[in-house]
Amino acid sequence: MARGGGGLRTAIKVVKAIDRINKQVVKNADRQRKQNEREEARCLREHEKTLKEMERKEKTLEKAKIAGKKKLFKDNLEKAQEAYESSVPRQTVCNLLSFSRPRFTFSRISVADLVHM
């Protein structure tokens, strides 16, 4: 005679199988969620890296632009100095700029005075 369990054993097996499948589904969902989070974090890091590179390039260009302006200013200043020195004898300029003569002050000296001396 066969022993009749009323299907309890079969019901337990089915419940255990369903539980195993649910655990697998949860694990897969967690795995997928973590993978998506990692992918988003990677994309965000790449975007930030690109932004930093762009900012670095902009700063480099800005510095180069400022350096160019400074160099142009210095070159123009040197040219003006050379033009001035070639038009007015050096001894006259030294005499005008010396502080041994108190009668001369910079407020009273004009360009016309320098040229006529």
C-alpha positions as CSV (number, residue, x, y, z in Angstrom):
1,M,0.0,0.0,0.0
2,A,1.2,3.3,-0.9
3,R,1.3,5.9,1.7
4,G,-0.8,8.9,1.0
5,G,0.5,12.3,2.2
6,G,-2.2,14.3,0.8
7,G,0.2,16.2,-1.4
8,L,1.9,18.0,1.5
9,R,5.4,17.0,0.3
10,T,4.7,18.2,-3.2
11,A,3.3,21.5,-1.9
12,I,6.5,22.0,0.1
13,K,8.6,21.3,-2.9
14,V,6.6,23.8,-5.0
15,V,6.9,26.5,-2.3
16,K,10.6,25.9,-2.0
17,A,11.0,26.2,-5.8
18,I,9.0,29.4,-5.8
19,D,11.2,30.8,-2.9
20,R,14.4,29.9,-4.8
21,I,13.1,31.6,-8.0
22,N,12.1,34.7,-6.0
23,K,15.6,34.9,-4.4
24,Q,17.2,34.6,-7.8
25,V,14.9,37.3,-9.2
26,V,15.8,39.6,-6.3
27,K,19.5,38.9,-6.7
28,N,19.3,39.6,-10.4
29,A,17.4,42.8,-9.8
30,D,20.0,44.0,-7.2
31,R,22.8,43.0,-9.6
32,Q,21.2,45.0,-12.4
33,R,20.5,48.0,-10.2
34,K,24.1,48.1,-9.0
35,Q,25.3,47.8,-12.6
36,N,23.2,50.7,-13.6
37,E,24.5,52.8,-10.6
38,R,28.1,52.0,-11.6
39,E,27.4,52.9,-15.2
40,E,25.8,56.2,-14.2
41,A,28.7,57.0,-11.8
42,R,31.2,56.2,-14.6
43,C,29.3,58.5,-17.1
44,L,29.2,61.3,-14.4
45,R,33.0,61.0,-13.8
46,E,33.7,61.1,-17.5
47,H,31.5,64.2,-17.9
48,E,33.2,65.9,-15.0
49,K,36.6,65.0,-16.4
50,T,35.6,66.5,-19.8
51,L,34.4,69.7,-18.0
52,K,37.7,70.0,-16.1
53,E,39.7,69.6,-19.3
54,M,37.6,72.3,-21.0
55,E,38.1,74.7,-18.1
56,R,41.9,74.0,-18.1
57,K,42.0,74.7,-21.8
58,E,40.0,78.0,-21.3
59,K,42.4,79.0,-18.5
60,T,45.4,78.2,-20.6
61,L,44.0,80.3,-23.5
62,E,43.2,83.1,-21.1
63,K,46.7,83.1,-19.7
64,A,48.2,83.1,-23.2
65,K,46.0,86.0,-24.2
66,I,47.1,88.0,-21.1
67,A,50.7,87.1,-21.7
68,G,50.4,88.3,-25.3
69,K,48.8,91.6,-24.2
70,K,51.6,92.1,-21.6
71,K,54.3,91.3,-24.2
72,L,52.7,93.7,-26.7
73,F,52.5,96.4,-24.0
74,K,56.2,95.9,-23.1
75,D,57.2,96.0,-26.7
76,N,55.3,99.2,-27.3
77,L,56.8,100.7,-24.1
78,E,60.3,99.7,-25.3
79,K,59.7,101.3,-28.7
80,A,58.4,104.5,-27.1
81,Q,61.4,104.6,-24.8
82,E,63.8,104.1,-27.7
83,A,62.0,106.8,-29.7
84,Y,62.1,109.1,-26.8
85,E,65.8,108.4,-26.1
86,S,66.7,108.9,-29.7
87,S,64.9,112.3,-29.8
88,V,66.2,113.7,-26.5
89,P,69.9,113.4,-25.6
90,R,70.5,111.2,-22.6
91,Q,72.3,113.8,-20.6
92,T,69.4,116.2,-20.8
93,V,67.0,113.5,-19.5
94,C,69.4,112.6,-16.7
95,N,69.7,116.3,-15.7
96,L,65.9,116.7,-15.7
97,L,65.3,113.6,-13.7
98,S,68.0,114.2,-11.1
99,F,66.9,115.1,-7.7
100,S,70.0,117.1,-6.9
101,R,68.3,120.2,-8.4
102,P,65.3,121.0,-6.2
103,R,63.9,123.6,-8.5
104,F,62.6,120.9,-10.9
105,T,59.5,119.0,-9.9
106,F,57.6,116.6,-12.1
107,S,54.5,118.6,-11.9
108,R,56.1,121.6,-13.7
109,I,58.0,119.7,-16.4
110,S,56.1,119.2,-19.6
111,V,56.9,117.3,-22.7
112,A,57.5,120.6,-24.5
113,D,60.1,121.5,-22.0
114,L,61.9,118.2,-22.5
115,V,61.9,118.6,-26.3
116,H,63.2,122.2,-26.3
117,M,66.1,121.5,-23.9
